[in-house]
């Protein structure tokens, strides 16, 4: 496969950008070219001639619909700067606010879309209310004709809109190849929509599985949340403890499991207060309902996974949550390994096989 990336006029030449693009291609054994277009006319002509999805490295906030009016294929738009989402119909993915590393995320997204295209299923009217469904293919590891166990993936990013469900692409593809139907959930983040919308979306995005037209085994559903997503899935499990349809297993992957302490220590520039709308002294009921540590006993099986090279405050929160949940009577399995904050969602990491072991009872 070959990926073409077009740099719009105005994108300054950068050896770092070139190296980042080359490294991202190499990670997937891809061929590719980063084409720097010297003029708007050249950019438009090159884009109009494209016959397959390409990556656009934009120079400013001009919407693609205006920048490339004759475009007939989708694009992955990458902005190195902090820009708002481009709503243009031909922008399939807009990677923004991630600096130069956004180029790597753009290449990753293009690769996984080409090699393992998901089915996009909306569960609400907002563009962020959807999930990507992937089903095991015939002949893949542990594949049958279904019904398939389901892995619901909830991404992190400290509840900020610049981080999206593409963070979980590699994990989704790997789990699908191992026999899971994967449901990679997107949801409205509180920086744009408020905390109530975020928690409502996670519940709605989980509940809609009962209506999805696919061969899913709803008695074998595992939720896996990374970082801020860890908080969201544990809260979901606590909220659904008495529901007829609830997770068979909830897995926190480097999760934010004690919101009071994470707020008090100011992690990620006071991300907790920004997400919930204020400090705990002003929002006592919301913190009590949202913080996993204050929801024990959760009332359903749990697994808490973390790596010793993670932020020590997150590691500490995971340990204290696991201890408290176990003391309150919850069924809790814990897993600690060497690695960093992202090792727990990386199928090439040393901790990943042990994460898979935790899921074996659900997969069957």
C-alpha positions in Angstrom: 0.0 0.0 0.0 1.1 3.5 -0.7 0.0 6.7 1.2 0.1 10.1 -0.4 0.3 13.1 1.9 -0.2 16.6 0.5 1.2 19.5 2.3 -0.8 22.7 1.6 1.1 25.8 0.5 2.1 27.7 3.6 3.3 24.5 5.4 6.9 25.3 6.2 9.5 22.7 5.2 10.5 20.8 8.3 13.0 17.9 8.7 11.1 16.9 11.9 7.8 16.6 10.0 9.6 14.6 7.3 11.2 12.3 9.8 7.9 11.8 11.7 6.0 10.9 8.5 8.8 8.4 7.4 8.8 6.8 10.8 5.0 6.4 10.8 5.1 4.8 7.4 7.9 2.4 8.5 5.8 1.3 11.5 3.2 -0.2 9.2 5.6 -1.2 6.4 4.0 1.3 4.1 5.3 3.2 1.1 4.4 6.8 0.9 5.2 10.3 -0.3 4.9 13.7 1.3 4.2 16.1 -1.6 4.7 19.8 -0.9 2.4 21.8 -3.2 3.8 25.3 -4.1 0.5 26.9 -4.9 -3.2 26.6 -4.2 -3.8 25.7 -7.9 -1.3 22.9 -7.7 -2.9 21.6 -4.4 -6.3 21.7 -5.9 -5.3 20.0 -9.1 -3.4 17.2 -7.3 -6.3 16.6 -4.9 -8.9 16.6 -7.6 -7.0 13.9 -9.5 -6.8 11.7 -6.4 -8.6 8.3 -6.7 -8.2 7.2 -3.1 -8.1 8.7 0.4 -5.1 10.7 1.1 -3.6 12.7 4.1 -3.8 16.5 4.0 -1.3 18.5 6.1 -3.2 21.8 6.3 -1.6 25.3 6.7 -4.5 27.1 8.3 -8.1 26.7 9.4 -9.7 26.9 6.0 -12.4 24.1 5.8 -11.6 21.4 3.3 -14.9 22.1 1.5 -13.6 25.6 0.6 -10.0 24.6 0.2 -10.6 21.7 -2.2 -14.0 22.2 -3.8 -13.5 19.5 -6.5 -12.5 16.8 -4.1 -14.1 13.4 -4.9 -12.4 11.2 -2.2 -12.2 11.4 1.6 -9.2 12.9 3.4 -7.5 12.5 6.7 -6.8 16.1 7.7 -3.9 16.8 10.0 -3.3 20.2 11.7 -0.3 20.5 13.9 -1.9 23.5 15.7 -4.9 23.8 18.1 -7.8 24.2 15.7 -11.5 23.5 15.8 -13.0 20.5 14.1 -13.4 20.8 10.3 -17.0 19.7 9.6 -16.4 19.3 5.8 -18.2 16.2 4.5 -15.0 14.9 2.9 -13.0 15.0 6.1 -13.3 11.5 7.4 -10.9 12.1 10.3 -9.5 15.5 11.6 -6.4 15.1 13.7 -5.6 18.3 15.5 -4.1 19.7 18.7 -1.5 17.0 18.7 1.5 18.8 17.4 3.9 17.2 15.0 3.0 13.8 16.4 -0.4 14.3 14.9 1.1 13.2 11.6 1.8 9.8 13.1 -1.8 9.6 14.3 -3.0 10.5 10.8 -0.9 7.8 9.2 -2.1 5.3 11.7 -5.8 6.2 11.1 -5.4 5.9 7.3 -3.7 2.5 7.7 -6.3 1.0 10.0 -9.1 2.3 7.8 -7.6 0.6 4.8 -6.7 -2.7 6.4 -9.6 -3.2 8.8 -12.4 -0.8 7.8 -15.1 -0.6 10.5 -18.8 0.0 10.3 -19.7 3.4 11.7 -22.9 3.2 13.7 -24.4 6.4 15.2 -26.3 6.3 18.5 -27.3 10.0 18.5 -27.5 13.1 16.3 -24.2 14.7 17.2 -21.1 13.9 15.1 -19.4 12.5 18.2 -22.2 10.1 19.0 -21.1 7.0 17.2 -19.1 3.8 17.5 -16.9 1.8 15.1 -18.0 -1.8 14.9 -15.6 -4.5 13.7 -16.5 -8.2 13.4 -14.1 -11.1 13.2 -13.5 -12.3 9.6 -13.8 -15.9 8.5 -10.5 -17.7 9.1 -9.2 -15.3 11.8 -8.0 -16.6 15.1 -10.9 -18.0 17.2 -13.3 -16.9 14.5 -16.7 -18.5 14.2 -19.9 -17.4 12.6 -21.0 -15.8 15.9 -22.5 -14.8 18.1 -19.3 -13.0 19.1 -18.2 -11.8 22.5 -18.0 -8.0 22.5 -15.2 -5.7 23.6 -16.4 -2.2 24.2 -13.5 0.3 24.0 -13.6 3.7 25.6 -10.7 6.0 24.9 -9.1 8.5 27.2 -7.4 11.8 26.7 -8.3 13.5 30.0 -11.9 14.0 28.7 -10.7 16.5 26.0 -12.1 16.7 22.5 -8.8 16.7 20.7 -8.4 13.0 21.7 -10.7 10.7 19.8 -11.4 7.0 19.4 -8.5 6.6 16.9 -6.4 6.1 20.1 -7.9 2.6 20.3 -7.6 1.6 16.6 -4.7 -0.8 17.1 -6.3 -2.4 20.1 -9.6 -2.8 18.3 -8.0 -4.4 15.3 -6.0 -6.8 17.4 -9.0 -7.9 19.5 -11.1 -8.4 16.4 -8.5 -10.7 15.0 -8.7 -12.7 18.2 -12.4 -13.3 17.9 -14.1 -10.3 19.6 -16.5 -8.0 18.0 -15.1 -4.6 18.9 -17.2 -1.5 19.6 -14.9 1.5 19.6 -17.0 4.2 21.2 -16.8 7.9 20.5 -18.6 10.3 22.8 -19.2 14.0 23.4 -16.4 15.3 25.6 -17.2 17.8 28.4 -15.0 20.6 27.2 -17.5 21.2 24.4 -20.7 19.6 25.7 -20.6 19.3 29.5 -20.0 16.4 31.9 -23.6 15.2 31.8 -23.4 14.7 28.1 -20.3 12.7 28.4 -21.6 10.3 31.0 -25.0 10.0 29.2 -23.2 9.1 25.9 -21.1 6.3 27.4 -24.3 4.8 28.9 -26.2 5.3 25.6 -23.3 4.0 23.5 -23.2 0.9 25.6 -27.0 0.4 25.8 -27.5 0.6 22.0 -25.6 -2.7 21.6 -28.9 -4.4 22.3 -30.3 -3.0 19.1 -27.3 -3.4 16.8 -27.9 -5.6 13.8 -25.0 -8.0 14.2 -24.3 -11.4 15.7 -23.3 -10.3 19.2 -23.3 -12.3 22.4 -24.6 -9.8 24.9 -23.9 -12.2 27.8 -20.2 -11.8 27.0 -19.5 -8.1 26.9 -16.3 -6.7 28.4 -15.7 -2.9 28.7 -12.1 -1.6 28.5 -11.4 2.0 29.3 -8.0 3.7 29.0 -7.0 6.6 31.2 -10.0 8.9 31.5 -11.9 6.1 29.7 -11.1 3.9 32.7 -13.0 6.2 34.9 -15.9 6.2 32.5 -16.2 2.4 32.3 -16.0 1.9 36.0 -18.7 4.4 36.6 -20.8 2.7 33.9 -20.4 -0.6 35.7 -21.5 0.9 39.0 -24.5 2.6 37.4 -25.5 -0.7 35.8 -24.8 -3.0 38.7 -28.5 -4.0 39.0 -29.4 -3.7 35.3 -30.3 -6.7 33.1 -27.8 -5.8 30.5 -24.4 -5.0 32.0 -20.7 -5.8 31.4 -19.5 -9.3 32.3 -16.1 -7.7 33.0 -14.9 -4.1 33.3 -11.2 -3.4 32.7 -9.5 -0.2 33.7 -6.3 0.4 31.6 -4.2 3.0 33.4 -7.5 4.5 34.6 -8.2 7.7 36.4 -9.8 5.9 39.4 -9.7 8.5 42.2 -11.0 11.9 40.9 -10.6 13.7 44.2 -6.9 12.9 44.6 -6.2 13.4 40.9 -7.9 16.8 41.2 -6.0 17.7 44.4 -2.7 16.9 42.7 -3.6 19.0 39.6 -2.9 16.3 37.0 -2.9 17.5 33.4 -3.5 21.1 34.4 -6.5 20.3 36.6 -8.2 18.2 34.0 -10.7 16.8 36.4 -12.2 20.1 37.4 -12.3 21.2 33.8 -14.2 18.0 32.9 -16.7 18.0 35.7 -17.2 21.7 35.7 -15.6 22.7 39.0 -13.8 21.4 42.2 -15.2 18.8 44.5 -16.2 21.3 47.2 -18.6 22.8 44.7 -19.8 19.6 43.1 -19.8 17.0 45.9 -22.6 14.9 44.5 -21.2 14.8 41.0 -17.7 13.8 42.2 -19.3 11.1 44.4 -21.2 9.7 41.5 -18.3 9.9 39.1 -15.2 8.9 41.0 -14.6 5.1 40.9 -13.1 5.1 44.4 -16.3 6.5 45.9 -18.5 3.9 44.0 -17.1 0.8 45.6 -18.4 -1.8 45.8 -19.0 -1.5 42.1 -21.0 -4.7 42.1 -19.6 -6.5 39.1 -16.3 -8.2 38.1 -13.3 -5.8 37.6 -9.8 -5.9 36.4 -7.3 -3.1 37.1 -4.3 -2.9 34.8 -1.4 -0.4 35.1 2.3 -0.1 34.3 5.0 0.8 36.7 6.4 3.5 34.4 3.1 5.4 34.3 2.5 8.7 36.1 3.0 7.6 39.8 -0.2 9.4 40.8 -2.3 7.4 38.3 -0.5 4.2 39.4 -1.2 5.1 43.0 -4.9 5.7 42.2 -5.2 2.3 40.5 -3.7 0.5 43.5 -5.8 2.3 46.0 -9.0 1.7 44.0 -8.2 -2.0 43.6 -7.6 -2.4 47.3 -10.8 -0.5 48.3 -12.9 -2.4 45.8 -11.6 -5.8 47.0 -12.1 -4.8 50.6 -15.7 -3.8 49.8 -16.4 -7.3 48.4 -15.8 -6.7 44.6 -14.3 -9.4 42.5 -11.1 -7.6 41.4 -8.1 -8.9 39.4 -5.0 -6.7 39.2 -2.2 -6.6 36.7 1.0 -4.6 37.0 3.9 -4.7 34.4 6.8 -2.7 33.2 5.7 -0.1 30.6 4.2 3.4 30.3 0.8 5.0 30.2 0.2 3.7 26.6 1.7 0.2 26.9 -1.7 -1.1 28.1 -3.4 -0.3 24.8 -0.4 -1.3 22.5 -0.7 -4.8 21.0 3.1 -4.9 20.5 3.9 -4.2 24.2 5.0 -6.8 26.7 1.9 -6.2 28.9 -0.6 -6.9 26.1 -0.5 -10.7 26.3 -1.4 -10.5 29.9 -4.3 -8.2 29.2 -5.5 -10.8 26.8 -5.3 -13.4 29.5 -7.7 -11.3 31.6 -10.2 -11.5 28.7 -10.0 -15.2 28.1 -12.9 -16.0 30.4 -15.1 -13.6 28.5 -14.0 -14.7 25.0 -14.3 -18.4 25.8 
